[in-house]
């Protein structure tokens, strides 16, 4: 039986990045770069002008 080492707790920077990935910032002018990179091509696929 082998034991795995416990994962170290997430740093504040990692927690901020994780929450930024989940936050699309609706209602603001501008974008959230972490959210855009996490969701990739989805915005282009949903754009009705591109179909």
C-alpha distance matrix in Angstrom:
0.0 3.7 6.6 9.9 13.1 15.6 18.6 21.7 24.6 27.2 30.3 33.7 34.6 31.6 32.5 36.1 35.4 33.3 36.2 38.7 37.0 37.5 41.0 43.8 46.6 48.9 52.4 52.4 54.2 51.7 48.2 44.7 43.4 39.7 40.3 42.3 39.8 37.0 39.2 40.7 43.5 43.7 46.9 48.8 47.8 49.1 52.3 55.2 57.3 54.9 54.9
3.7 0.0 3.7 6.6 9.7 12.6 15.4 18.5 21.5 24.0 27.0 30.5 31.3 28.4 29.6 33.1 32.4 30.5 33.5 35.9 34.3 35.0 38.5 41.3 44.0 46.5 50.0 49.8 51.4 48.8 45.3 41.8 40.4 36.7 37.6 39.6 36.9 34.3 36.7 38.1 41.1 41.5 44.6 46.4 45.7 47.1 50.2 53.2 55.1 52.7 53.0
6.6 3.7 0.0 3.8 6.5 9.1 12.2 15.1 18.1 20.8 23.8 27.3 28.3 25.5 26.4 30.1 29.6 27.7 30.6 33.2 31.9 32.5 35.9 38.8 41.3 43.9 47.3 47.1 48.8 46.3 42.9 39.3 38.1 34.4 35.3 37.6 35.0 32.4 34.9 36.6 39.7 40.0 42.9 45.0 44.4 45.5 48.6 51.7 53.7 51.4 51.9
9.9 6.6 3.8 0.0 3.8 6.4 8.9 12.0 15.0 17.5 20.5 24.0 24.8 21.9 23.0 26.6 26.0 24.2 27.2 29.6 28.3 29.1 32.5 35.4 37.9 40.6 44.0 43.6 45.3 42.7 39.3 35.7 34.4 30.7 31.7 34.0 31.4 28.8 31.5 33.1 36.3 36.7 39.5 41.6 41.2 42.3 45.3 48.5 50.3 48.1 48.7
13.1 9.7 6.5 3.8 0.0 3.8 6.4 8.9 12.2 14.9 17.6 21.2 22.2 19.7 20.9 24.4 24.1 22.7 25.6 28.1 27.2 28.1 31.3 34.3 36.6 39.5 42.7 42.1 43.7 41.2 37.9 34.2 33.0 29.3 30.6 33.0 30.6 28.2 31.1 32.8 36.2 36.6 39.2 41.4 41.3 42.4 45.1 48.5 50.2 48.2 49.0
15.6 12.6 9.1 6.4 3.8 0.0 3.8 6.4 9.0 12.0 15.0 18.3 19.7 17.2 17.9 21.6 21.6 20.0 22.6 25.3 24.7 25.4 28.4 31.7 33.7 36.6 39.7 39.2 41.1 38.7 35.5 31.8 30.9 27.2 28.4 31.1 28.9 26.4 29.3 31.3 34.8 34.9 37.3 39.8 39.7 40.5 43.2 46.5 48.4 46.6 47.5
18.6 15.4 12.2 8.9 6.4 3.8 0.0 3.8 6.4 8.6 11.7 15.1 16.2 13.5 14.5 18.1 17.9 16.5 19.3 21.8 21.2 22.1 25.1 28.3 30.3 33.3 36.4 35.8 37.5 35.0 31.9 28.1 27.2 23.5 24.8 27.5 25.3 22.9 25.9 27.9 31.5 31.7 33.9 36.4 36.6 37.3 39.9 43.3 45.1 43.3 44.4
21.7 18.5 15.1 12.0 8.9 6.4 3.8 0.0 3.8 6.5 8.8 12.4 13.8 11.8 12.8 16.3 16.6 15.8 18.4 20.8 20.8 22.0 24.5 27.8 29.5 32.7 35.6 34.7 36.3 33.9 30.9 27.2 26.3 22.8 24.4 27.2 25.2 23.1 26.4 28.4 32.1 32.4 34.3 36.9 37.4 38.0 40.4 43.9 45.5 43.9 45.2
24.6 21.5 18.1 15.0 12.2 9.0 6.4 3.8 0.0 3.8 6.4 9.4 11.5 9.7 9.9 13.4 14.4 13.5 15.5 18.2 18.6 19.5 21.7 25.2 26.6 29.8 32.5 31.7 33.6 31.4 28.6 24.8 24.4 20.9 22.4 25.5 23.9 21.8 25.0 27.3 31.0 31.0 32.6 35.5 36.0 36.3 38.6 42.1 43.8 42.5 43.9
27.2 24.0 20.8 17.5 14.9 12.0 8.6 6.5 3.8 0.0 3.8 6.6 8.0 5.9 6.4 9.9 10.6 10.0 12.3 14.6 15.2 16.4 18.5 21.9 23.2 26.5 29.3 28.3 30.0 27.7 24.9 21.1 20.7 17.2 18.9 22.0 20.4 18.5 21.8 24.1 27.8 27.8 29.3 32.1 32.9 33.2 35.3 38.9 40.4 39.1 40.7
30.3 27.0 23.8 20.5 17.6 15.0 11.7 8.8 6.4 3.8 0.0 3.8 5.4 5.2 6.3 8.7 10.0 10.7 12.6 14.3 15.6 17.2 18.6 21.9 22.8 26.3 28.7 27.3 28.8 26.5 23.9 20.2 19.8 16.7 18.9 21.9 20.5 19.2 22.7 24.7 28.4 28.7 29.7 32.5 33.7 33.9 35.7 39.4 40.7 39.5 41.4
33.7 30.5 27.3 24.0 21.2 18.3 15.1 12.4 9.4 6.6 3.8 0.0 3.8 5.4 5.1 6.1 8.6 9.9 10.7 12.2 14.3 15.7 16.5 19.8 20.1 23.7 25.8 24.3 25.9 23.8 21.6 18.0 18.1 15.4 17.5 20.6 19.8 18.7 22.0 24.2 27.8 27.9 28.4 31.4 32.8 32.7 34.3 37.9 39.2 38.4 40.4
34.6 31.3 28.3 24.8 22.2 19.7 16.2 13.8 11.5 8.0 5.4 3.8 0.0 3.8 5.5 5.1 6.2 8.6 10.0 10.5 12.4 14.6 15.3 18.2 18.7 22.4 24.6 22.8 23.9 21.5 19.1 15.5 15.0 12.4 15.0 17.8 16.8 16.2 19.6 21.4 25.1 25.4 25.9 28.7 30.4 30.5 31.9 35.6 36.6 35.6 37.8
31.6 28.4 25.5 21.9 19.7 17.2 13.5 11.8 9.7 5.9 5.2 5.4 3.8 0.0 3.8 5.4 5.1 6.2 8.7 9.8 10.6 12.8 14.4 17.4 18.7 22.2 24.9 23.5 24.8 22.2 19.4 15.6 14.9 11.7 13.9 16.8 15.4 14.0 17.5 19.5 23.3 23.5 24.6 27.3 28.6 28.9 30.6 34.3 35.6 34.4 36.2
32.5 29.6 26.4 23.0 20.9 17.9 14.5 12.8 9.9 6.4 6.3 5.1 5.5 3.8 0.0 3.8 5.5 5.1 6.3 8.6 10.0 11.1 12.5 15.9 16.9 20.3 22.9 21.9 23.7 21.6 19.0 15.3 15.5 12.3 13.6 17.1 16.4 14.6 17.7 20.3 23.8 23.5 24.4 27.5 28.6 28.4 30.2 33.8 35.3 34.5 36.2
36.1 33.1 30.1 26.6 24.4 21.6 18.1 16.3 13.4 9.9 8.7 6.1 5.1 5.4 3.8 0.0 3.8 5.5 5.3 6.1 8.7 10.1 10.5 13.7 14.1 17.7 20.1 18.7 20.3 18.2 15.8 12.2 12.7 10.0 11.6 15.0 14.8 13.8 16.7 19.1 22.5 22.3 22.6 25.7 27.2 26.8 28.3 31.9 33.2 32.6 34.6
35.4 32.4 29.6 26.0 24.1 21.6 17.9 16.6 14.4 10.6 10.0 8.6 6.2 5.1 5.5 3.8 0.0 3.8 5.5 5.0 6.2 8.9 9.9 12.5 13.8 17.4 20.1 18.6 19.8 17.2 14.3 10.5 10.2 7.0 9.0 12.1 11.4 10.3 13.6 15.7 19.3 19.4 19.9 22.8 24.3 24.4 25.9 29.6 30.8 29.8 31.8
33.3 30.5 27.7 24.2 22.7 20.0 16.5 15.8 13.5 10.0 10.7 9.9 8.6 6.2 5.1 5.5 3.8 0.0 3.8 5.4 5.2 6.7 9.0 12.0 14.0 17.1 20.2 19.5 21.1 18.8 15.7 12.0 12.1 8.5 9.1 12.5 11.9 9.7 12.6 15.4 18.9 18.5 19.5 22.6 23.5 23.4 25.4 29.0 30.6 29.6 31.2
36.2 33.5 30.6 27.2 25.6 22.6 19.3 18.4 15.5 12.3 12.6 10.7 10.0 8.7 6.3 5.3 5.5 3.8 0.0 3.8 5.4 5.2 6.3 9.9 11.2 14.3 17.2 16.6 18.8 17.0 14.2 10.8 12.1 9.2 8.9 12.7 13.2 11.2 13.4 16.5 19.6 18.6 19.2 22.6 23.5 22.9 24.7 28.1 29.9 29.3 31.0
38.7 35.9 33.2 29.6 28.1 25.3 21.8 20.8 18.2 14.6 14.3 12.2 10.5 9.8 8.6 6.1 5.0 5.4 3.8 0.0 3.8 5.4 5.1 7.7 8.9 12.4 15.2 14.1 15.7 13.6 10.7 7.1 8.4 5.9 6.0 9.6 10.5 9.4 11.6 14.2 17.3 16.6 16.7 20.0 21.4 20.8 22.3 25.8 27.2 26.7 28.7
37.0 34.3 31.9 28.3 27.2 24.7 21.2 20.8 18.6 15.2 15.6 14.3 12.4 10.6 10.0 8.7 6.2 5.2 5.4 3.8 0.0 3.8 5.7 7.6 10.2 13.1 16.5 15.8 17.2 14.8 11.4 8.0 8.3 5.1 4.1 7.7 8.0 6.0 8.2 11.1 14.3 13.7 14.4 17.6 18.7 18.5 20.3 23.9 25.4 24.5 26.2
37.5 35.0 32.5 29.1 28.1 25.4 22.1 22.0 19.5 16.4 17.2 15.7 14.6 12.8 11.1 10.1 8.9 6.7 5.2 5.4 3.8 0.0 3.8 6.5 9.2 11.5 15.0 15.2 17.3 15.6 12.5 9.7 11.2 8.6 6.3 9.8 11.0 8.4 9.3 12.8 15.5 14.0 14.7 18.2 18.8 17.9 20.1 23.4 25.4 24.8 26.2
41.0 38.5 35.9 32.5 31.3 28.4 25.1 24.5 21.7 18.5 18.6 16.5 15.3 14.4 12.5 10.5 9.9 9.0 6.3 5.1 5.7 3.8 0.0 3.8 5.6 8.2 11.5 11.5 13.8 12.6 10.0 7.6 10.2 8.8 6.5 9.7 11.9 10.5 10.9 14.1 16.4 14.7 14.4 18.1 19.1 17.8 19.4 22.6 24.5 24.4 26.0
43.8 41.3 38.8 35.4 34.3 31.7 28.3 27.8 25.2 21.9 21.9 19.8 18.2 17.4 15.9 13.7 12.5 12.0 9.9 7.7 7.6 6.5 3.8 0.0 3.9 5.7 9.3 9.4 11.3 10.1 7.5 6.4 9.3 9.2 6.0 8.0 11.1 10.4 9.8 12.5 14.2 12.2 11.3 14.9 16.2 14.6 15.8 19.0 20.8 20.9 22.7
46.6 44.0 41.3 37.9 36.6 33.7 30.3 29.5 26.6 23.2 22.8 20.1 18.7 18.7 16.9 14.1 13.8 14.0 11.2 8.9 10.2 9.2 5.6 3.9 0.0 3.8 6.3 6.0 8.5 8.2 6.9 6.7 10.4 11.0 8.9 10.6 13.9 13.7 13.4 15.8 17.3 15.5 13.8 17.3 19.0 17.0 17.6 20.6 22.1 22.7 24.8
48.9 46.5 43.9 40.6 39.5 36.6 33.3 32.7 29.8 26.5 26.3 23.7 22.4 22.2 20.3 17.7 17.4 17.1 14.3 12.4 13.1 11.5 8.2 5.7 3.8 0.0 3.8 5.6 8.4 9.3 8.9 9.8 13.3 14.2 11.5 12.6 16.1 15.9 14.7 17.0 17.8 15.4 13.4 16.8 18.1 15.5 15.9 18.5 20.2 21.4 23.2
52.4 50.0 47.3 44.0 42.7 39.7 36.4 35.6 32.5 29.3 28.7 25.8 24.6 24.9 22.9 20.1 20.1 20.2 17.2 15.2 16.5 15.0 11.5 9.3 6.3 3.8 0.0 3.8 6.9 9.2 10.3 12.0 15.6 17.0 14.7 15.5 19.2 19.3 18.2 20.2 20.7 18.5 16.0 19.0 20.6 17.9 17.6 19.7 21.1 22.8 24.8
52.4 49.8 47.1 43.6 42.1 39.2 35.8 34.7 31.7 28.3 27.3 24.3 22.8 23.5 21.9 18.7 18.6 19.5 16.6 14.1 15.8 15.2 11.5 9.4 6.0 5.6 3.8 0.0 3.8 6.1 7.9 9.9 13.4 15.3 13.8 14.4 17.9 18.7 18.1 19.7 20.5 18.9 16.2 19.1 21.3 19.0 18.4 20.9 21.8 23.2 25.7
54.2 51.4 48.8 45.3 43.7 41.1 37.5 36.3 33.6 30.0 28.8 25.9 23.9 24.8 23.7 20.3 19.8 21.1 18.8 15.7 17.2 17.3 13.8 11.3 8.5 8.4 6.9 3.8 0.0 3.8 7.0 10.0 12.9 15.6 14.5 14.2 17.7 19.1 18.5 19.4 19.9 18.8 15.7 18.1 20.7 18.8 17.6 20.1 20.3 21.8 24.6
51.7 48.8 46.3 42.7 41.2 38.7 35.0 33.9 31.4 27.7 26.5 23.8 21.5 22.2 21.6 18.2 17.2 18.8 17.0 13.6 14.8 15.6 12.6 10.1 8.2 9.3 9.2 6.1 3.8 0.0 3.8 7.0 9.4 12.4 11.8 11.2 14.4 16.3 16.0 16.6 17.4 16.9 14.0 16.3 19.2 17.9 16.9 19.9 19.9 20.8 23.8
48.2 45.3 42.9 39.3 37.9 35.5 31.9 30.9 28.6 24.9 23.9 21.6 19.1 19.4 19.0 15.8 14.3 15.7 14.2 10.7 11.4 12.5 10.0 7.5 6.9 8.9 10.3 7.9 7.0 3.8 0.0 3.8 6.1 8.9 8.1 7.6 10.8 12.5 12.4 13.2 14.4 14.0 11.7 14.3 17.1 16.1 15.7 19.1 19.5 19.7 22.6
44.7 41.8 39.3 35.7 34.2 31.8 28.1 27.2 24.8 21.1 20.2 18.0 15.5 15.6 15.3 12.2 10.5 12.0 10.8 7.1 8.0 9.7 7.6 6.4 6.7 9.8 12.0 9.9 10.0 7.0 3.8 0.0 3.8 5.6 5.3 6.3 8.8 10.1 10.9 12.2 14.4 14.1 12.7 15.6 18.0 17.4 17.7 21.3 22.0 21.8 24.4
43.4 40.4 38.1 34.4 33.0 30.9 27.2 26.3 24.4 20.7 19.8 18.1 15.0 14.9 15.5 12.7 10.2 12.1 12.1 8.4 8.3 11.2 10.2 9.3 10.4 13.3 15.6 13.4 12.9 9.4 6.1 3.8 0.0 3.8 5.4 5.0 6.2 8.5 10.0 10.4 12.9 13.7 12.7 15.0 17.6 17.8 18.1 21.9 22.2 21.4 24.2
39.7 36.7 34.4 30.7 29.3 27.2 23.5 22.8 20.9 17.2 16.7 15.4 12.4 11.7 12.3 10.0 7.0 8.5 9.2 5.9 5.1 8.6 8.8 9.2 11.0 14.2 17.0 15.3 15.6 12.4 8.9 5.6 3.8 0.0 3.8 5.5 5.3 6.1 8.7 10.0 13.3 13.8 13.8 16.4 18.4 18.7 19.7 23.5 24.3 23.2 25.6
40.3 37.6 35.3 31.7 30.6 28.4 24.8 24.4 22.4 18.9 18.9 17.5 15.0 13.9 13.6 11.6 9.0 9.1 8.9 6.0 4.1 6.3 6.5 6.0 8.9 11.5 14.7 13.8 14.5 11.8 8.1 5.3 5.4 3.8 0.0 3.8 5.5 5.1 6.2 8.5 11.4 10.9 11.0 14.1 15.7 15.5 16.9 20.6 21.8 20.9 23.0
42.3 39.6 37.6 34.0 33.0 31.1 27.5 27.2 25.5 22.0 21.9 20.6 17.8 16.8 17.1 15.0 12.1 12.5 12.7 9.6 7.7 9.8 9.7 8.0 10.6 12.6 15.5 14.4 14.2 11.2 7.6 6.3 5.0 5.5 3.8 0.0 3.8 5.5 5.4 6.0 8.4 8.7 8.4 10.9 13.0 13.4 14.3 18.1 18.9 17.8 20.1
39.8 36.9 35.0 31.4 30.6 28.9 25.3 25.2 23.9 20.4 20.5 19.8 16.8 15.4 16.4 14.8 11.4 11.9 13.2 10.5 8.0 11.0 11.9 11.1 13.9 16.1 19.2 17.9 17.7 14.4 10.8 8.8 6.2 5.3 5.5 3.8 0.0 3.8 5.5 5.1 8.5 10.0 10.7 12.6 14.4 15.6 16.7 20.5 21.2 19.5 21.7
37.0 34.3 32.4 28.8 28.2 26.4 22.9 23.1 21.8 18.5 19.2 18.7 16.2 14.0 14.6 13.8 10.3 9.7 11.2 9.4 6.0 8.4 10.5 10.4 13.7 15.9 19.3 18.7 19.1 16.3 12.5 10.1 8.5 6.1 5.1 5.5 3.8 0.0 3.8 5.7 9.3 9.8 11.4 13.8 14.7 15.6 17.5 21.2 22.5 20.8 22.4
39.2 36.7 34.9 31.5 31.1 29.3 25.9 26.4 25.0 21.8 22.7 22.0 19.6 17.5 17.7 16.7 13.6 12.6 13.4 11.6 8.2 9.3 10.9 9.8 13.4 14.7 18.2 18.1 18.5 16.0 12.4 10.9 10.0 8.7 6.2 5.4 5.5 3.8 0.0 3.8 6.5 6.1 8.1 10.6 11.1 11.9 14.1 17.7 19.2 17.5 18.9
40.7 38.1 36.6 33.1 32.8 31.3 27.9 28.4 27.3 24.1 24.7 24.2 21.4 19.5 20.3 19.1 15.7 15.4 16.5 14.2 11.1 12.8 14.1 12.5 15.8 17.0 20.2 19.7 19.4 16.6 13.2 12.2 10.4 10.0 8.5 6.0 5.1 5.7 3.8 0.0 3.8 5.7 7.6 8.8 9.9 11.7 13.3 16.9 17.8 15.7 17.3
43.5 41.1 39.7 36.3 36.2 34.8 31.5 32.1 31.0 27.8 28.4 27.8 25.1 23.3 23.8 22.5 19.3 18.9 19.6 17.3 14.3 15.5 16.4 14.2 17.3 17.8 20.7 20.5 19.9 17.4 14.4 14.4 12.9 13.3 11.4 8.4 8.5 9.3 6.5 3.8 0.0 3.8 5.6 5.6 6.4 8.9 10.4 13.7 14.5 12.1 13.6
43.7 41.5 40.0 36.7 36.6 34.9 31.7 32.4 31.0 27.8 28.7 27.9 25.4 23.5 23.5 22.3 19.4 18.5 18.6 16.6 13.7 14.0 14.7 12.2 15.5 15.4 18.5 18.9 18.8 16.9 14.0 14.1 13.7 13.8 10.9 8.7 10.0 9.8 6.1 5.7 3.8 0.0 3.8 5.5 5.1 6.2 8.7 12.0 13.7 11.9 12.9
46.9 44.6 42.9 39.5 39.2 37.3 33.9 34.3 32.6 29.3 29.7 28.4 25.9 24.6 24.4 22.6 19.9 19.5 19.2 16.7 14.4 14.7 14.4 11.3 13.8 13.4 16.0 16.2 15.7 14.0 11.7 12.7 12.7 13.8 11.0 8.4 10.7 11.4 8.1 7.6 5.6 3.8 0.0 3.8 5.4 5.2 6.2 9.9 11.2 10.2 12.0
48.8 46.4 45.0 41.6 41.4 39.8 36.4 36.9 35.5 32.1 32.5 31.4 28.7 27.3 27.5 25.7 22.8 22.6 22.6 20.0 17.6 18.2 18.1 14.9 17.3 16.8 19.0 19.1 18.1 16.3 14.3 15.6 15.0 16.4 14.1 10.9 12.6 13.8 10.6 8.8 5.6 5.5 3.8 0.0 3.8 5.5 5.2 8.6 9.0 7.1 9.2
47.8 45.7 44.4 41.2 41.3 39.7 36.6 37.4 36.0 32.9 33.7 32.8 30.4 28.6 28.6 27.2 24.3 23.5 23.5 21.4 18.7 18.8 19.1 16.2 19.0 18.1 20.6 21.3 20.7 19.2 17.1 18.0 17.6 18.4 15.7 13.0 14.4 14.7 11.1 9.9 6.4 5.1 5.4 3.8 0.0 3.8 5.6 8.0 9.6 7.3 7.8
49.1 47.1 45.5 42.3 42.4 40.5 37.3 38.0 36.3 33.2 33.9 32.7 30.5 28.9 28.4 26.8 24.4 23.4 22.9 20.8 18.5 17.9 17.8 14.6 17.0 15.5 17.9 19.0 18.8 17.9 16.1 17.4 17.8 18.7 15.5 13.4 15.6 15.6 11.9 11.7 8.9 6.2 5.2 5.5 3.8 0.0 3.8 6.2 8.8 8.1 8.5
52.3 50.2 48.6 45.3 45.1 43.2 39.9 40.4 38.6 35.3 35.7 34.3 31.9 30.6 30.2 28.3 25.9 25.4 24.7 22.3 20.3 20.1 19.4 15.8 17.6 15.9 17.6 18.4 17.6 16.9 15.7 17.7 18.1 19.7 16.9 14.3 16.7 17.5 14.1 13.3 10.4 8.7 6.2 5.2 5.6 3.8 0.0 3.8 5.5 5.7 7.3
55.2 53.2 51.7 48.5 48.5 46.5 43.3 43.9 42.1 38.9 39.4 37.9 35.6 34.3 33.8 31.9 29.6 29.0 28.1 25.8 23.9 23.4 22.6 19.0 20.6 18.5 19.7 20.9 20.1 19.9 19.1 21.3 21.9 23.5 20.6 18.1 20.5 21.2 17.7 16.9 13.7 12.0 9.9 8.6 8.0 6.2 3.8 0.0 3.8 5.4 5.6
57.3 55.1 53.7 50.3 50.2 48.4 45.1 45.5 43.8 40.4 40.7 39.2 36.6 35.6 35.3 33.2 30.8 30.6 29.9 27.2 25.4 25.4 24.5 20.8 22.1 20.2 21.1 21.8 20.3 19.9 19.5 22.0 22.2 24.3 21.8 18.9 21.2 22.5 19.2 17.8 14.5 13.7 11.2 9.0 9.6 8.8 5.5 3.8 0.0 3.8 5.7
54.9 52.7 51.4 48.1 48.2 46.6 43.3 43.9 42.5 39.1 39.5 38.4 35.6 34.4 34.5 32.6 29.8 29.6 29.3 26.7 24.5 24.8 24.4 20.9 22.7 21.4 22.8 23.2 21.8 20.8 19.7 21.8 21.4 23.2 20.9 17.8 19.5 20.8 17.5 15.7 12.1 11.9 10.2 7.1 7.3 8.1 5.7 5.4 3.8 0.0 3.8
54.9 53.0 51.9 48.7 49.0 47.5 44.4 45.2 43.9 40.7 41.4 40.4 37.8 36.2 36.2 34.6 31.8 31.2 31.0 28.7 26.2 26.2 26.0 22.7 24.8 23.2 24.8 25.7 24.6 23.8 22.6 24.4 24.2 25.6 23.0 20.1 21.7 22.4 18.9 17.3 13.6 12.9 12.0 9.2 7.8 8.5 7.3 5.6 5.7 3.8 0.0
